[in-house]
Amino acid sequence: MSPLTQKAFGPTIHDDGHAYIDAHGSCKIFAASDQEQFIDRLKRRYGDRVLSYEAIRTRGKRNPFELEDGKGYRKGEDVLIDCLLLSKCDYLLKCTSAVGEFAMYFNPDLECIDMNHQGRGGSKLALWAVRKKQEAYGRYLDRKRKAFERSDKK
């Protein structure tokens, strides 16, 4: 197992998320968040097990994408890198976020707990919908790959 491919999180981890982490004692935790205080909170609880990409983050309620600081390209690159790193994890604990959802598109075999639904005993409908979109995207990629292979043989 790669050191970066262990666990990942959204902005709030509920009790079952912590239980999952605690049950996998020595795992590394890749944290993807645009909120510095969330990364800090994870590091206080889990120490050097927590890994994160050096992305632009903010403190408080504003997200980096809301800042008009001329760093749009860098922020977009940071999000893409976080998404790709999340897709390499063994397991994903995610919140409602396109970043976590797209990580699942990049890795169709990525197991996931949606903390906004399963974490509080709610409906699993949202995760089902993500899985259905992920399956459809996988079929689309298969069609594109086959079309490319056919054109390559000509």
Buried (B, 14 or more C-beta within 10 A) or exposed (E): EEEBBBBBBBBEBBEBBEEBBEEBEEBBBBBBBBBBEBBEBBBEEBEEBBBBBEBBBBEEEEEBBEEEEEBEEEBEEBBEBBBBBBBBBBBBBBBEBEBBBBBBBBBEEBEBBBBBBBBEEEEEEBBEEBBEEBEEBEEEEEEEEEEEEEEEEE
